[in-house]
Amino acid sequence: MGQQNNVREGALRILDQIEKNQAYSNLLLNSEINKNQIDRKDIGLLTELVYGTLQRRMTLDYYMEPFLKKAHKLEPWVKQLLRLTIYQMVYLDKIPDRAAIFEAVEIAKKRGHKGIASMVNGVLRSIQRQGVPSLEAISDPAHRLSIRTSHPLWLVERWIDQLGYDRAKEMCELNLTAPLQTARINTTKTDWKACFKMLEEEGYQVERSSVIPEAIRCFKGNLANSTAFKKGLLTIQDESSMIVAYALGVKQDEMVLDACAAPGGKTTHIAEKLEQTGQVISLDLHEHKVKLIAQNAKRLGLENIETKALDSRKAGEHFPEECFDRILLDAPCSGFGVMRRKPDMKYRKNEQDVQHLQRIQLELLNSVAPLLKKGGILVYSTCTVDEAENASVIKTFLNENKNFIGDHTLAERLPDAITALCDEFSLQILPQDFGSDGFYIAALKKT
């Protein structure tokens, strides 16, 4: 029991930190594993407890509500402990209720006092006896979907409005599942057969992507620990984000600007597609992130990348007009397309954030547009599914910049499996389309 307790205490610590310090779950999880030397066999459970409890927070609160007399008076860590335990009782078949309850009471004794321990015990035993309240009691479909899939109501209503109820529901449900790890093979150094052989010999379970020719999907093992990764034969990247380099359609010897480049997945993909010719100039606001791009380029053996710490809104002060053949603006966004990877995000954002981001996105587009040569291609992308940050931004930009038009040849550059999603000169990928991140891509041409 002791070791299990350690895992649950670790999960509680992380959940507590996330709420208190608005820290990101993935970073805290890694530091908890390293700092407290969590046993390898327990890493899976720790990850499941943290992400599962975070993912379903609103549902767990709904389940807990009727059993609490004074919910508002609970200390935050006690609430987290109840969420964590109810998550195990409702969603984890392999942990018996009595074990989960026993552990929770032990932790409550250790961290609090007898009164807290007996309250925790009482609430959990009542839930065990009576079962959790039914979600069918919620009559409004949007509200019920919000609680059932644990997405804030404003977001659910927004998606129903933009996508229709069925597609919004499908997306909310998919957001509760764990994402698959995918990677891109460095075609300047190897091909997928050789890379596969190497990974399978190391015990990885991989298959070739049905969507992107140079991508692989991993079902077992973390590819970041593989020899192939260390030797620069692959890059961890989501399949949706790999479509961007295709949309850009670079040709040998071209000058390309990647305006918001960190951590460098798209930059290195573009550099690989240039086959060690031309140049990619990669900008990012933060010095430490720029270092990350340079490290990635070095590991992959790519010499046609130059990095610079710079706010792209000031790019015009550093580069002459019309000096790039192609420009990629992978803009800062709400990240609603990557909620499976960062479940804590959905509780932090609000509608004002979306409006604020839209302003920044337009500012960035207007700043980099003059740097593109006539006849050149500008690709705008985000990892969100929100219309305000996607189609709406592009529509406004095209209205204000008459020297740009939508590039209707976009579909010809995309992998076959993707072309059906292309609408004239843009595509909106939802997580349920092929199990990847939600993503938006638009291709524009300077006339």
Phi, psi and omega in degrees: 000326186306312183297317178303318181300318179302319180295315181292322177296320177299314180299318180296317178302314182296313181299322179297314180298317183301313182291316184291312190254007183052035180275159182275138186302316185297322181290317181295322181299314180298318183289327178296318180297316182286316186292317184259018179040056178296132181302139182308320184289345181262354183298321180301314181293317180301314180298314180300317182294315182293306183293319181298314181294321178293312182306318189251024187307314183293323178294316181297321178295322178296318179295325186280325188318305185295343185264355182254131180282311184231070184306321185291343182267356181292139172292145183308319184292330180291320178297318179297320180296320177294315178303311183303319184283319179295324177303315180295319183294320185273321191251344183250103183294329188283352178251118179295143180308315186297325179292316180297318181292315180303313180299318182298318181294321178298316180295320180297321178296317185291318185270335185239229177222181184305317181301316180295316181300318183285329175295313178301314179300313181299312182299313184291322179292323177298318179296319179299319182287311190267343185079165183277153180296151182281141178285343180295342179292344179273114188280325182286123185303319181294317180295319180295318178297320180300312181287321184292324182253005176055056172236136179307144185302320182300326182286316179299316180295322179297315180291323178298319180296319184275328189243347189088155187301314187295316181289325178295317181297315180301319182291316179300319181293318181294328179298343180274354183263158181283136179285155178272144176279133177231157181217159181250131180280134179282097187290350177280345183243335187203177172236173189292330180297312182294319181294318178302313183302314181299315181292319181293325177295332178275359176095010177279146175256109185228157171219160180284142179293143178271359187250313183244123185306321184263017182255150173233150177252139183245127182257342180212129181096159177256113186299338180294342179264001186280157175297321180302321179293312182299325181278001178077026180270346177210162180232133176285121182201146178283149182301319180302319184288342177285340182293335185301314181296327176294316181299326181288326175058048185294151175242158183308147176069008181279157174262123185235138175251127171251106195280332177227081202267337188296149359276006171110007179302314183283321177305310184291327178295316179297316180299321177296319180291337176281353178053052176064015175253184174054203179205141172249123174263120184249120181251145167208153185296323190254131180307313184294331178284326179295322176301323181297319179297315181297319178297317179299316181298319181295314181300324182274355179071033181260123185254002183258031180239131174238129183253153181208132174276112186199141172283119185297344177291345178251014184302327181299337179279346186249341182231145177290157178298149175051050180249354181249140177284323180217147178229135173249127171242099175266091196285151172300137185212180182291341178072021182296347179278347184243029182298334179294328180277330183229074186297335181294340184297324187294338181271352186262330187276156172221178185297329179297323179302318182296317179297317180298317180295322180302320178297315180296318181299317179292319178302315180296315179301314181293333180283322183271338184307317181295343183278352183273137177293157174297137183084355181281167182250132174246123177252128177251129178220154175216159174257048176231168182244014185267127183302322183299329182265353186246261183305322183293320177297315182294319180299313179298315181300314182294325177295326184269345182235089186290349178273008176239142175227162174293139181268101186284000177267007183309311185304327182294337183268347188275154173302147185309319185294344186261336191304327181298334181277350186282132179240103183058269183235018179213166172214140176247115178261129174261153183305329182280351182298310171214029174078015181257190177288154172289136188206149176233139179221130174230139179247127181239152181238139178271127185269000000 
